[in-house]
Amino acid sequence: MSVVYLIIIGAAAGFLATRLMRMETDIVTTIAIGIAGALIGGLVLQVILTVAGLLGGLIGAVLGALLLIWAYRTYIARRK
């Protein structure tokens, strides 16, 4: 079933891409463009999400450290 799904999505993506780029192609080429575009786009999106995930982890860690420093200064450092 996944092959049929890939062909249908590839055909739709290829159709949209060829129309946006104003290309006239036959059905097989349109499907091939769509499938190849889905593979390339999926790879690029995966890399972007991985980098964004790493940056998100870094931002979360910095925010957590800032919160910890604030709590230390507010509650522990004042008692000394």
N, C-alpha and C positions, 0 to 999 in steps of 0.2 A: 504494500500500500504506500510505503514511503517513496517509491520510485514514481508512482502515479502522481502523488502530491508534489514531488519535485518538478515533474514535467508541467503540471498545471500552474504552479507558482512561477516557474521559469518562463512559461509562455506569457503569463500576465506581466511579469516584470520586463521581459524582453519587448513585449508590445508597447508598454508605457515608455521604456527607455528609447526605443527606436522612434517613437512618435515625438518625444521631447527633443531628441537630437535630429529630427527631420530626416530619418533614413528610410529608404524603401527596401525591405528585405523580404525573402520568402519565409514561410512558416518555420522550416527547419532551422534556418539561420536565426530567426527571432527567438526560438526556444533555446538554441545553443547560447546566444548572447545572454538570455535571462538566467540560465543555469550557471554559466560562468560568472556572471555578475553577482548572483546570489552567493556563490562560493567565495569570491573575492570580498564582497561586502560583509559577509559573515565573519571572515577572518579579520578584516579591518575593525569591525565593530567589537569583536572579542578582544583585540589588542587595546582598543580605546577603553573598554569597560574594565579591563585588568589594570591599566594605568590609573584610571579614575578610582578604582577600588583601592589601589595602593595609596594614592593621594588622599582618599577619604580616610583610610586608616591612619595616615600621618596627621591629618587635621584632627581626627578624633583623639589621638594620643596627645597632641599639643594642648587641645582643649581640656583634656583630663588632667594634664600636668598643671595647667593654669589654675584649674579648680582646686587641685591639691595644694598648690602654693598659697592661694587665697585663703583656704581653710586653715592652713598652718599659721599664716600671719594673723588671721582673725581670732582664732581660738587658742593656739598654743603659744605663740610668740608674745602675746599680751600678758600671759600669766607669769612670765619671767621677770 
